[in-house]
Amino acid sequence: MTLKKYFPIALFIGIQAFFIQIIDQVLMQFLPTVGNLGFGWISFQAWAVYFMAGCTPKNGGRALIGYILGMISSIIIIYFGGRFSPTLGFFSFPLVLLVVVPLILYLDQAPLMFNFVPALFVGAGVFFGCMTYVPGATFSNIFITEAVYCIVGLLFGLKTITFRTWYEKKYINNK
């Protein structure tokens, strides 16, 4: 495909990024955590995860399930790491990770909709980051916020593929 023919695809993605930022600036007024400065970056990560998952609505669903499982895994790790901290001190979180991470990896052998482990790790990483660096973060407000922004990103991934498929079929592959 020539650069000239690729331009509408690049422009469409730029327009989508424009709208993600607008959505973020609107959502930040309504989603939890005091002083929310926006979480549009989560949508951009989820958008990329949609492509990693295989660019289909079904695989987008797998990605969403992976994100949710990652958030749940993070809650379990944070909860038990804190619970065992008085007893185990420095080794509390490393030992909880030693137990939980291998169990999580068994999801790689789970049925199709539950086995997209990369999305789980991205979802868990986002959750850990928010819990560590966002003032006023709680399990519930970060779970809600991350889930909303993840869904936005996955939907934008779907829109990207839908547009590109339509465009290439109509203007590129038809000639």
Buried (B, 14 or more C-beta within 10 A) or exposed (E): EEEEEBEEBEEBBEEBBEEBBEBBEEBBEEBBBEEBEBBBBBBBBBBBBBBBBEBEBEBBBBBBBBBBBBBBBBBBBBEBBEEBBEEBEEEBBEBBBEEBEEEBEEBEEEEEEBBBBBBBBBBBEBBBBBBEEBEEBEBEBBBBBBBBBBBBBBBBBBBBBEBBEEBBEEEBEEE
